[in-house]
């Protein structure tokens, strides 16, 4: 399974100056639950924001300029190479913007956290044709900043 996993605001912002532009307690729980024990593919800037490989996952960083050497962390030059290395394991593509754009055409599922907030940012999740997917609303959370877990499955 090749999936995208992302949280974005009402105006599709996923980042601002290299950081996630919100702090919501519990919002990243789904990310951990889905990706643990699987392969996470991310771009260089996303990896640098985290600063280390994710525990209990294989982290594959797509970068044409840097090479990261750490336990459970591999650096490759392209998304295609990353997917090939992942083999038949579940893959979660976790950003950034250009990697999401490239991966939209091969994603079988998209695990999206819709943040009910408009924020300023410089990095966005790309528009996609919702007609190509079945949409399932999984869970809604109220709070200071409400959010909803949504899953899109390719038809």
N, C-alpha and C positions, 0 to 999 in steps of 0.2 A: 504494500500500500504506500502510495506517495501522497502525503498530505501537506497542506500549508497550515501553519498555526500562527495566529496574529491577534493582537488587540489593537483596535483603532477607534478613534473618536468619531463623532457624528460627521465631521468634515474630513474623515479618512486619514487624519494625522496618525503616524506611528512613531514619530520622533522629532526632537527639536535639539539642535546643537549636540547631536550624539547621545542624547538621553531620552528615556521614556518620559513624556511630559505630564505624568500623573503618578500618584502614589495611592493605591487603593488596597487596603488590607484584604487579603484573601483572593485577590483577582488573579494571581498567577498560579493558584492551586491546580487548575485544570491543565496548565502547561506541564507542570511537574508530573501529574498523574498520567497524562497521555505519553509523554516522552521518555519517562524512566524505563530503562531496559531496552531502548530503541536507539535509532540513529537520528541525530539532529544535524541538519546542514544549515550553515549560516555564512553570511559574508564577513569580510574582514572587520568592517566597522562595528557590526553587531557583536562579533567576538571580542573586540577591544573594549566595548562598553561593559561586557560581563567581566572580562579580564582573566578568565581561566576556563578550562574545559568543564562541562557540566557533569556533576557526579552521577554515577550509575548510568551513563549514556556514552555512546560513541559520538564524539563531536567532529564533524568534518567542516573545515573552514575553506571557503572558496576565496582565493586571493591570487591576483596576478603579480603582486608586489612583495608580499611577505611570506615567511614560512614559520609556522608555529610548531614547536616540538615539545609535546607534553604527553603524559599518560592519557590514553583514550582520546587523543586528538590527532587528526590527520589534516594536512593542508594539501589542497588540490588547486588546479588552475581553472576548472570549469564546473558548472552544474552537472553536465553530462558525466564527467569523470567521477564526481561525488556520488551520483546515483548508481553508477557502475560498481564502485567500491562497496556501496551499501548492500548490493546483492539483493537477496530476497527478504531482507529485514524491513520492518516498518520504518519509513522515513518521514521526518517532520521538518519541513523547510521553515526556518524561523526568522527570515529577514536577511538583509534589508530590502529596500524598495526595488532595486534593480534585480535582485534574485527572485523576489515575488513576481515581478513582471515576466521574467523568463520562465518561471515555474508554473504560471497559470495554465498554460496549455497542456501540461502533463499531470496536473494535480487531479487525483481521484476524489479527494476530500479536502474541505477547508474547514478548519476549526477556528471560528472567529469569535472573539469577545468584543461585543459592541459596547463601547463606553458612551454613556449618555451625557456627553460633554462636548462643547466646541472649544478647541484649544489652538494656540498658535504653534506652528511647526514648520519644518523644512523637509520632512520626509513623509511620504504618503503611501498608503496601500492603493494599488492601481484599481481602476474601474474594471468590472468583469461582467459578462453576460449571465445574469441570474437565470435566464431561461435554459441554460445548459446544465443546471443543477436542481436537485430537490433540496428544499430548505426545511430544516427542522429546528425549532426553538427548543433548546434543552433545559435552560434554567434562567430565571431572572433573579437579580439581587437588588434589593433596595438599600439605601444608605445615603451618605452625603453625596456620593457620586454613584448613581445606579448603573448597572451593567447587565448584559444578557449574553449567555453562551449560546451560540448558534452553530449548527453544522450544515454545511453544504456538501451534498454527494452528487458526483457527476452522473447524469442520466445515461 
